[in-house]
Amino acid sequence: MVSTQFAIHYMMESESKLRAFFRNVTDRLNPGSYFIGTTVDSDELVRRVRASTEKNMYQNDFMTVVLPSDNFSKSESPYGLKYYFYLKEAIGRESHEFGEEKPMLVDEYLVVWPELIRVAKDYGLELVMKKNFGQYYDDNCGEHPVSLQGKPEPQPQPYGAPKNHTECPPAN
């Protein structure tokens, strides 16, 4: 198995980067094994930016996303569709100007799924499942709710179940 978490979108800067990435993945896979990856849900990201009251920007207490344009032409390449991102205490950094904290945004790229799938096929990979985190949680973890702070909600325990049983069941 090869696993890549929150990095695939960086490969969408160019086709050569995406192809090099899939070449590295497939060089390390045994026949019949799996590549598992997570990436940003570009559709949801763009939806949130467009729904925001701030032009081309979505932000909350933890993150900031800025799109350079409010639309992308269908004639544009599926590569290099840049946006700017900051995640508090994780991605980007804060600058302190005149005693005020400001996020320093980093370049990231939207994932155009048909193109990602097309190139993956060139390397013998096929898409088995595509879900965003909300869909995955609803489909697989709904019986084990977790609060936003990451603390499990109290649940009745079946006879013989461990008292701290709060994990999400494995995906089918």
SELUM-888313 format. One record per residue: residue number from 0; x, z, y of N, C-alpha, C, O, CB in turn. Coordinates in Angstrom, 1 decimal. Glycine has a CB too. Layout:
! SELUM-888313
NUM/X/Z/Y/X/Z/Y/X/Z/Y/X/Z/Y/X/Z/Y
...
! end
This chain:
! SELUM-888313
0/0.8/0.0/-1.2/0.0/0.0/0.0/0.9/0.0/1.2/2.0/0.6/1.3/-1.0/1.2/0.0
1/0.4/-0.7/2.3/1.1/-0.7/3.6/0.0/-0.2/4.5/-1.1/-0.7/4.5/1.7/-2.1/4.0
2/0.4/0.7/5.4/-0.6/1.2/6.4/0.0/1.1/7.8/1.2/1.5/8.0/-0.9/2.7/6.0
3/-0.8/0.7/8.7/-0.4/0.6/10.1/-1.6/1.1/11.0/-2.7/0.6/10.9/-0.1/-0.9/10.5
4/-1.3/2.2/11.7/-2.3/2.8/12.5/-2.1/2.7/14.0/-1.0/3.0/14.5/-2.3/4.3/12.2
5/-3.0/2.1/14.7/-3.0/1.9/16.1/-1.8/1.1/16.6/-1.2/1.5/17.6/-3.1/3.2/16.8
6/-1.4/0.1/15.9/-0.3/-0.8/16.4/-0.6/-2.3/16.3/0.0/-3.1/17.0/0.9/-0.5/15.5
7/-1.6/-2.7/15.5/-1.9/-4.1/15.3/-2.2/-4.8/16.7/-1.8/-5.9/16.9/-3.1/-4.3/14.4
8/-2.9/-4.1/17.6/-3.2/-4.8/18.8/-2.0/-5.2/19.6/-2.0/-6.1/20.4/-4.1/-3.8/19.7
9/-0.8/-4.5/19.4/0.4/-4.9/20.1/0.9/-6.2/19.6/1.6/-6.9/20.4/1.5/-3.8/19.9
10/0.6/-6.6/18.4/1.0/-7.9/17.8/0.2/-9.0/18.4/0.6/-10.2/18.3/0.8/-7.8/16.3
11/-0.9/-8.7/19.1/-1.7/-9.8/19.7/-1.1/-10.3/21.0/-1.7/-11.1/21.7/-3.1/-9.3/19.9
12/0.1/-9.9/21.3/0.7/-10.4/22.5/1.1/-11.9/22.3/1.0/-12.7/23.3/2.0/-9.6/22.8
13/1.4/-12.3/21.1/1.7/-13.7/20.8/1.5/-14.0/19.4/1.6/-13.1/18.5/3.2/-14.0/21.3
14/1.3/-15.2/19.0/1.2/-15.6/17.7/2.4/-15.4/16.9/2.3/-15.0/15.7/0.8/-17.1/17.6
15/3.6/-15.6/17.5/4.8/-15.3/16.7/5.0/-13.8/16.3/5.5/-13.5/15.3/6.1/-15.8/17.6
16/4.6/-12.9/17.2/4.6/-11.5/16.9/3.6/-11.2/15.8/4.0/-10.4/14.8/4.3/-10.6/18.1
17/2.4/-11.8/15.8/1.4/-11.5/14.8/1.9/-12.0/13.4/1.8/-11.4/12.4/0.1/-12.1/15.2
18/2.5/-13.2/13.4/3.0/-13.8/12.2/4.2/-13.0/11.6/4.2/-12.8/10.4/3.4/-15.3/12.4
19/5.1/-12.6/12.5/6.2/-11.7/12.0/5.7/-10.4/11.4/6.2/-9.9/10.4/7.2/-11.4/13.2
20/4.6/-9.8/12.0/4.0/-8.6/11.5/3.5/-8.8/10.1/3.8/-8.1/9.2/2.9/-8.1/12.5
21/2.6/-9.9/10.0/2.0/-10.1/8.7/3.1/-10.5/7.6/2.9/-10.2/6.4/1.0/-11.2/8.8
22/4.1/-11.2/8.0/5.2/-11.5/7.1/5.9/-10.2/6.6/6.1/-10.0/5.4/6.3/-12.4/7.8
23/6.1/-9.2/7.5/6.6/-7.9/7.1/5.7/-7.2/6.2/6.1/-6.5/5.2/6.9/-7.1/8.4
24/4.4/-7.2/6.5/3.4/-6.5/5.7/3.4/-7.1/4.3/3.6/-6.3/3.3/2.0/-6.6/6.3
25/3.3/-8.4/4.2/3.2/-9.0/2.8/4.5/-8.9/2.0/4.5/-8.9/0.8/2.7/-10.5/3.0
26/5.6/-8.9/2.7/6.9/-8.7/2.0/7.0/-7.4/1.3/7.8/-7.2/0.4/8.1/-8.9/3.0
27/6.2/-6.4/1.8/6.3/-5.0/1.3/5.1/-4.7/0.4/5.1/-3.6/-0.2/6.3/-4.1/2.4
28/4.2/-5.6/0.2/3.0/-5.3/-0.6/3.3/-5.8/-2.1/3.9/-6.9/-2.3/1.8/-6.0/-0.1
29/2.9/-5.0/-3.0/2.9/-5.4/-4.4/1.6/-6.2/-4.7/0.6/-6.0/-4.0/3.0/-4.2/-5.4
30/1.6/-7.1/-5.7/0.4/-7.9/-6.0/-0.7/-6.9/-6.3/-0.6/-5.9/-7.0/0.6/-8.8/-7.2
31/-1.9/-7.2/-5.7/-3.1/-6.4/-5.9/-3.2/-5.1/-5.1/-4.1/-4.4/-5.2/-3.2/-6.0/-7.3
32/-2.2/-4.9/-4.2/-2.2/-3.7/-3.4/-2.9/-4.0/-2.1/-3.3/-5.1/-1.8/-0.8/-3.1/-3.2
33/-3.0/-3.0/-1.2/-3.8/-3.1/0.0/-3.0/-2.9/1.2/-2.0/-2.1/1.2/-4.9/-2.1/0.0
34/-3.4/-3.6/2.3/-2.9/-3.3/3.6/-4.1/-2.6/4.3/-5.2/-3.1/4.4/-2.4/-4.6/4.4
35/-3.8/-1.4/4.9/-4.8/-0.6/5.6/-4.3/-0.5/7.1/-3.2/-0.1/7.3/-5.1/0.8/5.0
36/-5.2/-0.9/8.0/-4.8/-0.8/9.4/-6.0/-0.3/10.3/-7.1/-0.6/10.0/-4.3/-2.1/9.9
37/-5.6/0.4/11.3/-6.6/0.7/12.3/-6.1/0.1/13.7/-4.9/0.0/13.9/-6.9/2.2/12.5
38/-7.1/-0.3/14.5/-6.7/-0.8/15.8/-7.9/-0.5/16.7/-8.9/0.0/16.3/-6.4/-2.3/15.7
39/-7.7/-0.8/18.0/-8.7/-0.6/19.0/-9.8/-1.6/18.8/-9.6/-2.7/18.4/-8.1/-0.8/20.4
40/-11.1/-1.1/19.0/-12.2/-1.9/18.9/-12.4/-2.6/20.2/-12.9/-2.1/21.2/-13.5/-1.1/18.5
41/-11.8/-3.8/20.3/-11.8/-4.5/21.6/-13.2/-4.8/22.2/-13.4/-4.7/23.4/-11.1/-5.9/21.4
42/-14.2/-5.1/21.3/-15.5/-5.3/21.8/-16.1/-4.0/22.5/-16.7/-4.1/23.5/-16.5/-5.7/20.6
43/-15.9/-2.9/21.8/-16.3/-1.6/22.4/-15.6/-1.3/23.7/-16.2/-0.8/24.7/-16.2/-0.5/21.4
44/-14.3/-1.5/23.7/-13.5/-1.3/24.9/-14.0/-2.1/26.1/-14.3/-1.6/27.2/-12.0/-1.6/24.6
45/-14.2/-3.4/25.9/-14.7/-4.3/26.9/-16.1/-3.9/27.3/-16.5/-3.9/28.5/-14.7/-5.7/26.5
46/-17.0/-3.5/26.4/-18.3/-3.1/26.7/-18.3/-1.8/27.6/-19.1/-1.8/28.6/-19.1/-2.7/25.4
47/-17.5/-0.9/27.3/-17.4/0.4/28.1/-16.9/0.1/29.5/-17.4/0.6/30.5/-16.5/1.4/27.4
48/-15.9/-0.8/29.6/-15.4/-1.2/30.9/-16.5/-1.9/31.7/-16.7/-1.6/32.9/-14.2/-2.1/30.8
49/-17.2/-2.8/31.1/-18.3/-3.5/31.9/-19.4/-2.6/32.2/-20.1/-2.8/33.3/-18.8/-4.7/31.0
50/-19.7/-1.6/31.4/-20.8/-0.6/31.7/-20.4/0.4/32.8/-21.2/1.1/33.3/-21.2/0.0/30.5
51/-19.1/0.5/33.1/-18.6/1.5/34.0/-19.0/1.2/35.4/-19.2/0.1/35.8/-17.1/1.7/33.9
52/-19.1/2.2/36.2/-19.5/2.0/37.6/-18.2/1.6/38.4/-18.4/1.1/39.5/-20.0/3.3/38.2
53/-17.0/1.7/37.9/-15.8/1.3/38.5/-15.5/-0.1/38.1/-15.5/-0.4/36.9/-14.6/2.3/38.2
54/-15.1/-1.0/39.0/-14.9/-2.4/38.6/-13.6/-2.5/37.7/-12.6/-2.0/38.0/-14.6/-3.2/39.9
55/-13.8/-3.1/36.6/-12.8/-3.4/35.6/-12.1/-2.2/35.1/-10.9/-2.3/34.6/-11.8/-4.3/36.2
56/-12.7/-1.0/35.1/-12.1/0.2/34.7/-13.1/1.2/34.0/-14.2/1.3/34.4/-11.4/1.0/35.9
57/-12.5/1.8/32.9/-13.3/2.9/32.3/-12.3/4.0/32.2/-11.2/3.9/31.8/-13.8/2.4/30.8
58/-12.8/5.2/32.5/-12.0/6.4/32.4/-12.8/7.6/32.1/-14.0/7.7/32.5/-11.1/6.6/33.6
59/-12.2/8.6/31.4/-12.8/9.9/31.3/-11.6/10.9/31.4/-10.6/10.6/32.0/-13.5/10.0/29.9
60/-11.8/12.1/31.0/-10.8/13.2/31.2/-9.5/12.9/30.4/-8.5/13.5/30.7/-11.4/14.5/30.9
61/-9.6/12.1/29.4/-8.4/11.9/28.5/-7.8/10.5/28.6/-6.6/10.4/28.2/-8.9/12.1/27.2
62/-8.5/9.5/29.0/-8.0/8.2/29.0/-8.4/7.3/30.1/-9.4/7.6/30.8/-8.4/7.5/27.7
63/-7.7/6.2/30.4/-8.0/5.3/31.4/-7.8/3.9/30.8/-6.7/3.7/30.1/-7.2/5.5/32.7
64/-8.7/3.0/31.0/-8.5/1.6/30.5/-8.8/0.7/31.7/-9.8/0.9/32.4/-9.5/1.2/29.3
65/-8.0/-0.3/32.0/-8.2/-1.2/33.1/-8.0/-2.6/32.6/-7.0/-3.0/31.9/-7.2/-1.0/34.3
66/-9.0/-3.5/32.8/-8.9/-4.9/32.5/-8.5/-5.6/33.7/-9.0/-5.3/34.8/-10.3/-5.4/31.9
67/-7.6/-6.6/33.6/-7.2/-7.3/34.8/-8.3/-8.3/35.3/-8.2/-8.7/36.5/-6.0/-8.1/34.5
68/-9.3/-8.5/34.5/-10.4/-9.4/34.9/-11.6/-8.9/34.3/-11.6/-8.2/33.3/-10.1/-10.9/34.5
69/-12.8/-9.3/34.9/-14.0/-8.8/34.3/-14.6/-9.8/33.3/-15.6/-9.6/32.6/-15.1/-8.6/35.4
70/-13.8/-10.9/33.1/-14.2/-11.8/32.0/-13.0/-12.6/31.5/-12.0/-12.7/32.2/-15.3/-12.8/32.4
71/-13.1/-13.1/30.3/-12.0/-13.9/29.7/-12.6/-15.2/29.3/-13.6/-15.2/28.6/-11.3/-13.1/28.5
72/-12.0/-16.3/29.7/-12.5/-17.6/29.3/-12.3/-17.9/27.8/-11.3/-17.5/27.2/-11.7/-18.7/30.1
73/-13.4/-18.5/27.3/-13.3/-18.9/25.9/-12.2/-19.9/25.6/-11.8/-20.1/24.5/-14.6/-19.4/25.4
74/-11.8/-20.6/26.6/-10.7/-21.6/26.4/-9.3/-20.9/26.4/-8.3/-21.6/26.1/-10.8/-22.7/27.5
75/-9.3/-19.7/26.8/-8.0/-19.0/26.8/-7.5/-18.8/25.4/-8.2/-18.8/24.4/-8.1/-17.6/27.5
76/-6.2/-18.6/25.3/-5.6/-18.3/24.0/-6.1/-17.0/23.5/-6.3/-16.1/24.4/-4.0/-18.3/24.1
77/-6.2/-16.8/22.2/-6.6/-15.4/21.7/-5.4/-14.4/21.8/-5.6/-13.3/21.5/-7.0/-15.5/20.3
78/-4.3/-14.9/22.3/-3.1/-14.0/22.4/-2.8/-13.7/23.9/-3.2/-14.4/24.8/-1.9/-14.7/21.8
79/-2.2/-12.5/24.1/-1.8/-12.1/25.4/-3.0/-11.7/26.3/-2.8/-11.7/27.5/-1.1/-13.2/26.1
80/-4.1/-11.3/25.7/-5.2/-10.8/26.5/-5.0/-9.4/26.9/-5.4/-8.5/26.2/-6.6/-11.0/25.8
81/-4.2/-9.2/27.9/-3.7/-7.9/28.3/-4.7/-7.0/29.0/-5.5/-7.4/29.8/-2.5/-8.0/29.2
82/-4.6/-5.7/28.6/-5.3/-4.7/29.4/-4.3/-3.5/29.6/-3.2/-3.5/29.0/-6.7/-4.2/28.7
83/-4.7/-2.6/30.4/-3.8/-1.5/30.7/-4.4/-0.2/30.2/-5.6/0.1/30.4/-3.4/-1.4/32.2
84/-3.6/0.7/29.6/-4.1/1.9/28.9/-3.3/3.1/29.2/-2.1/3.1/29.3/-4.2/1.6/27.4
85/-4.0/4.2/29.3/-3.3/5.5/29.4/-4.1/6.5/28.6/-5.4/6.6/28.7/-3.2/6.0/30.9
86/-3.4/7.3/27.7/-4.1/8.4/27.0/-3.3/9.7/27.3/-2.1/9.8/27.0/-4.1/8.1/25.4
87/-4.0/10.6/27.8/-3.3/11.9/28.3/-2.5/12.5/27.2/-2.9/12.7/26.1/-4.4/12.9/28.8
88/-1.3/12.8/27.6/-0.3/13.5/26.7/0.1/12.7/25.5/0.6/13.2/24.5/-0.8/14.8/26.3
89/-0.2/11.3/25.5/0.2/10.6/24.3/0.7/9.2/24.7/1.8/8.8/24.2/-1.1/10.4/23.4
90/0.0/8.4/25.4/0.4/7.0/25.7/0.4/6.8/27.2/-0.5/7.2/27.9/-0.6/6.0/25.1
91/1.5/6.3/27.7/1.8/6.3/29.1/2.3/7.6/29.5/2.6/8.5/28.7/0.5/5.9/29.9
92/2.5/7.8/30.8/3.0/9.1/31.2/2.4/9.4/32.6/1.9/8.5/33.2/4.5/9.2/31.3
93/2.5/10.6/33.0/1.9/10.9/34.4/3.0/10.9/35.4/4.1/11.5/35.1/1.2/12.3/34.3
94/2.8/10.4/36.5/3.7/10.5/37.6/3.2/11.5/38.6/2.0/11.7/38.7/4.0/9.1/38.3
95/4.0/12.1/39.3/3.6/13.1/40.3/4.0/12.6/41.7/5.2/12.7/42.1/4.3/14.5/40.0
96/3.1/12.0/42.4/3.3/11.6/43.7/2.6/12.5/44.7/1.4/12.7/44.6/2.9/10.1/43.9
97/3.4/13.0/45.6/2.8/13.9/46.7/2.0/15.0/46.1/0.9/15.4/46.6/2.0/13.1/47.7
98/2.5/15.6/45.0/1.8/16.7/44.3/0.6/16.3/43.5/-0.1/17.2/43.0/1.4/17.7/45.3
99/0.3/15.0/43.4/-0.9/14.6/42.7/-0.5/13.9/41.4/0.5/13.0/41.4/-1.7/13.6/43.5
100/-1.1/14.2/40.2/-0.8/13.5/39.0/-1.5/12.2/38.9/-2.7/12.1/39.3/-1.2/14.4/37.8
101/-0.8/11.1/38.5/-1.4/9.8/38.4/-1.0/9.2/37.0/0.2/9.3/36.7/-1.0/8.8/39.5
102/-1.9/8.7/36.2/-1.5/8.1/35.0/-0.7/6.8/35.2/-1.0/6.0/36.1/-2.7/7.8/34.1
103/0.3/6.6/34.4/1.1/5.4/34.3/0.6/4.6/33.2/0.7/5.0/32.0/2.7/5.7/34.2
104/0.0/3.5/33.5/-0.7/2.6/32.4/0.3/1.8/31.7/1.3/1.3/32.3/-1.7/1.7/33.1
105/0.1/1.6/30.4/0.9/0.7/29.6/0.2/-0.6/29.2/-1.1/-0.5/29.1/1.5/1.5/28.3
106/0.9/-1.6/28.9/0.3/-2.9/28.5/-0.1/-2.8/27.0/0.6/-2.3/26.2/1.3/-4.1/28.7
107/-1.4/-3.2/26.8/-1.9/-3.4/25.4/-2.7/-4.7/25.4/-2.9/-5.3/26.4/-2.8/-2.1/25.0
108/-3.1/-5.1/24.2/-3.7/-6.4/24.0/-5.0/-6.3/23.3/-5.1/-5.6/22.3/-2.8/-7.4/23.4
109/-6.0/-7.1/23.7/-7.3/-7.2/23.0/-7.1/-7.9/21.7/-6.3/-8.8/21.6/-8.4/-7.9/23.8
110/-7.8/-7.4/20.6/-7.7/-8.1/19.3/-8.9/-9.1/19.2/-10.1/-8.7/19.3/-7.8/-7.0/18.2
111/-8.6/-10.3/19.0/-9.6/-11.3/18.7/-9.7/-11.5/17.2/-8.8/-12.1/16.6/-9.2/-12.7/19.5
112/-10.7/-10.9/16.6/-10.8/-10.8/15.2/-10.8/-12.1/14.4/-10.1/-12.2/13.4/-12.0/-10.1/14.8
113/-11.5/-13.1/14.8/-11.4/-14.4/14.1/-9.9/-14.9/14.0/-9.5/-15.4/12.9/-12.3/-15.5/14.7
114/-9.2/-14.7/15.0/-7.8/-15.2/15.0/-6.9/-14.3/14.1/-6.1/-14.8/13.3/-7.2/-15.2/16.4
115/-7.1/-13.0/14.2/-6.4/-12.0/13.3/-6.7/-12.3/11.9/-5.7/-12.4/11.0/-6.8/-10.6/13.6
116/-7.9/-12.6/11.5/-8.3/-12.9/10.1/-7.7/-14.2/9.7/-7.2/-14.4/8.6/-9.8/-12.9/10.0
117/-7.7/-15.2/10.6/-7.2/-16.5/10.3/-5.7/-16.5/9.9/-5.3/-17.0/8.9/-7.4/-17.5/11.4
118/-5.0/-15.8/10.8/-3.5/-15.7/10.5/-3.2/-14.8/9.3/-2.3/-15.1/8.5/-2.8/-15.0/11.8
119/-4.0/-13.8/9.1/-3.8/-12.9/7.9/-4.0/-13.8/6.6/-3.2/-13.6/5.6/-4.8/-11.7/7.9
120/-5.0/-14.7/6.6/-5.2/-15.5/5.4/-4.0/-16.4/5.2/-3.7/-16.7/4.0/-6.4/-16.4/5.7
121/-3.3/-16.8/6.2/-2.1/-17.6/6.0/-1.0/-16.9/5.2/-0.1/-17.5/4.6/-1.5/-18.0/7.4
122/-1.1/-15.5/5.1/-0.2/-14.7/4.4/-0.8/-14.1/3.2/-0.3/-13.1/2.6/0.3/-13.6/5.3
123/-1.9/-14.7/2.7/-2.5/-14.3/1.5/-3.4/-13.0/1.6/-3.7/-12.4/0.6/-1.5/-14.1/0.4
124/-3.7/-12.6/2.8/-4.5/-11.4/3.0/-5.9/-11.8/3.3/-6.2/-12.8/3.9/-3.9/-10.5/4.1
125/-6.9/-11.0/2.8/-8.3/-11.2/3.1/-8.9/-9.9/3.6/-8.6/-8.8/3.1/-9.0/-11.8/1.9
126/-9.8/-10.0/4.5/-10.5/-8.9/5.0/-11.4/-8.3/4.0/-12.3/-9.0/3.5/-11.2/-9.2/6.3
127/-11.3/-7.0/3.7/-12.2/-6.3/2.8/-13.2/-5.5/3.5/-14.4/-5.5/3.1/-11.4/-5.4/1.8
128/-12.8/-4.8/4.6/-13.8/-4.0/5.4/-13.3/-4.0/6.9/-12.1/-3.9/7.2/-13.8/-2.6/4.9
129/-14.3/-4.1/7.8/-14.1/-4.0/9.2/-15.2/-3.1/9.8/-16.3/-3.5/9.8/-14.0/-5.4/9.9
130/-14.8/-1.9/10.2/-15.8/-1.0/10.8/-15.1/-0.3/12.0/-13.9/0.0/11.9/-16.4/0.0/9.8
131/-15.8/0.0/13.0/-15.2/0.9/14.0/-15.4/2.3/13.6/-16.1/2.6/12.6/-15.9/0.6/15.5
132/-14.8/3.2/14.3/-14.8/4.6/13.8/-16.2/5.2/13.8/-16.5/6.0/12.9/-13.9/5.5/14.7
133/-17.0/4.8/14.7/-18.4/5.3/14.7/-19.2/4.9/13.5/-19.9/5.6/12.9/-19.1/4.8/16.0
134/-19.0/3.6/13.2/-19.7/3.0/12.0/-19.2/3.7/10.7/-19.9/4.1/9.8/-19.5/1.5/11.9
135/-17.8/3.9/10.6/-17.2/4.5/9.4/-17.7/5.9/9.3/-18.1/6.3/8.2/-15.7/4.4/9.5
136/-17.7/6.7/10.4/-18.2/8.0/10.3/-19.6/8.1/9.9/-20.0/8.9/9.0/-18.0/8.7/11.7
137/-20.5/7.3/10.5/-21.9/7.3/10.1/-22.1/7.0/8.7/-23.0/7.6/8.0/-22.7/6.3/11.0
138/-21.3/6.0/8.1/-21.5/5.6/6.7/-20.9/6.6/5.7/-21.4/6.6/4.6/-20.9/4.2/6.6
139/-19.9/7.3/6.1/-19.1/8.1/5.2/-19.0/9.6/5.4/-18.7/10.3/4.5/-17.8/7.6/5.1
140/-19.3/10.0/6.6/-19.1/11.4/7.0/-20.3/12.1/7.5/-20.2/13.3/7.8/-18.0/11.5/8.0
141/-21.4/11.4/7.6/-22.6/12.0/8.1/-23.1/13.3/7.5/-23.7/14.1/8.2/-23.7/11.0/8.1
142/-22.8/13.5/6.2/-23.2/14.7/5.6/-22.3/15.9/5.9/-22.6/17.1/5.6/-23.2/14.5/4.1
143/-21.2/15.7/6.6/-20.2/16.7/7.0/-19.9/16.7/8.4/-18.8/16.3/8.8/-18.9/16.6/6.1
144/-20.9/17.0/9.3/-20.7/16.9/10.7/-19.5/17.7/11.3/-19.2/18.8/10.8/-21.9/17.3/11.5
145/-18.8/17.2/12.2/-17.7/17.9/12.9/-18.0/17.9/14.4/-18.4/16.9/14.9/-16.3/17.2/12.5
146/-17.7/19.0/15.0/-18.0/19.0/16.5/-16.9/18.2/17.2/-15.9/17.9/16.6/-18.0/20.5/16.9
147/-17.1/18.0/18.5/-16.1/17.2/19.2/-14.8/17.9/19.3/-13.7/17.3/19.6/-16.6/16.9/20.6
148/-14.7/19.2/19.2/-13.5/20.0/19.3/-12.8/19.9/17.9/-11.7/20.5/17.8/-13.8/21.4/19.7
149/-13.3/19.3/16.9/-12.7/19.2/15.6/-13.0/20.4/14.7/-12.4/20.5/13.6/-11.2/19.0/15.8
150/-13.8/21.3/15.1/-14.2/22.4/14.3/-15.4/22.1/13.5/-16.4/21.6/14.0/-14.4/23.7/15.1
151/-15.4/22.3/12.2/-16.6/21.9/11.3/-17.8/22.7/11.7/-17.7/23.9/12.0/-16.2/22.1/9.9
152/-18.9/22.1/11.7/-20.2/22.8/11.9/-20.5/23.5/10.6/-20.2/23.0/9.5/-21.3/21.8/12.3
153/-21.0/24.8/10.7/-21.4/25.5/9.5/-22.3/24.7/8.6/-23.3/24.1/9.1/-22.0/26.9/9.8
154/-22.0/24.6/7.3/-22.9/23.9/6.4/-23.2/24.7/5.2/-22.3/25.5/4.7/-22.2/22.6/5.9
155/-24.4/24.6/4.6/-24.7/25.3/3.4/-23.8/24.8/2.3/-23.6/23.6/2.2/-26.2/25.2/3.0
156/-23.2/25.7/1.5/-22.3/25.3/0.5/-23.0/25.3/-0.9/-23.6/26.3/-1.2/-21.0/26.3/0.4
157/-22.8/24.2/-1.6/-23.3/24.2/-3.0/-22.6/25.2/-3.8/-21.5/25.6/-3.6/-23.2/22.8/-3.6
158/-23.3/25.7/-4.9/-22.7/26.7/-5.8/-21.4/26.2/-6.3/-21.3/25.1/-6.8/-23.7/27.0/-7.0
159/-20.3/27.0/-6.2/-19.0/26.6/-6.7/-18.2/25.8/-5.8/-17.0/25.6/-6.1/-19.2/25.9/-8.0
160/-18.7/25.4/-4.6/-17.9/24.6/-3.7/-17.0/25.6/-2.9/-17.4/26.7/-2.6/-18.8/23.8/-2.7
161/-15.8/25.2/-2.6/-14.9/26.0/-1.7/-15.5/26.3/-0.4/-16.2/25.4/0.1/-13.5/25.3/-1.6
162/-15.3/27.5/0.1/-15.9/27.9/1.4/-15.4/27.0/2.6/-16.1/26.9/3.6/-15.6/29.3/1.7
163/-14.2/26.4/2.5/-13.7/25.6/3.6/-13.8/24.1/3.4/-13.1/23.4/3.9/-12.2/26.0/3.9
164/-14.7/23.7/2.5/-14.9/22.3/2.2/-15.6/21.6/3.4/-16.8/21.7/3.6/-15.8/22.2/0.9
165/-14.8/20.9/4.2/-15.3/20.2/5.4/-14.8/18.8/5.5/-15.1/18.1/6.4/-14.9/21.0/6.6
166/-14.0/18.3/4.5/-13.4/17.0/4.6/-14.5/15.9/4.4/-15.5/16.2/3.8/-12.3/16.8/3.6
167/-14.3/14.8/5.0/-15.1/13.7/4.8/-14.9/13.2/3.4/-13.7/13.1/3.0/-14.8/12.6/5.9
168/-15.9/12.8/2.7/-15.7/12.2/1.3/-14.9/10.9/1.4/-15.0/10.2/2.4/-17.0/12.0/0.6
169/-14.2/10.6/0.4/-13.5/9.3/0.4/-14.4/8.1/0.5/-15.5/8.1/0.0/-12.6/9.1/-0.9
170/-13.9/7.0/1.1/-14.7/5.8/1.3/-14.9/5.2/-0.1/-14.0/5.2/-0.9/-14.1/4.8/2.3
171/-16.0/4.5/-0.3/-16.3/3.9/-1.6/-15.6/2.5/-1.6/-15.7/1.8/-2.6/-17.8/3.7/-1.9
! end
